[in-house]
Amino acid sequence: MWRYTALPVKVAVLDARACIPVLIFVLYWSWTTAYIAIAGILFFTVISWFGLTVPAVARLLRRLLVGSIRPAVPAWNRRRMA
């Protein structure tokens, strides 16, 4: 019972977070929300296919935006040759 508690929550084959755009589409039917729901399902399917979660993708995007510079680390604690 406790074995699968660290795994992401899934509803059938979808990540549970992918159900949020679908819920919005069910509550407010329009083509715009249908496109948003389809895009959300595709996004969560692709990142789960790569073996990532939403927090991991957020960290990846933050790393791509900020780069290798870490201004919060003092100069004497930076690794010079790494």
C-alpha positions, 0 to 999 in steps of 0.5 A: 500500500505504501509502495507507490506513494512517491509516484505521480498520481495518474487517472487511467494513463493521464497525469492527474494534473492533466485533468485540470484543463479537462475539468475547465473544459467540462465546466465551460464548453467552448473551442478555446477551452477545448484547445487549452485542454488538448494542449494541457493533455499533450504537455503533460503526456510529453513530460511524463514520456520523458520521465519528468514531473511538473516541478522538474520541468519548472527547475529545468526551465529556470536553469535554462533561463538563468544559466550557469551563473549563480549570483546567490553563491559567494565568490569564495564558494564557487567551484572554479574548474567545474 
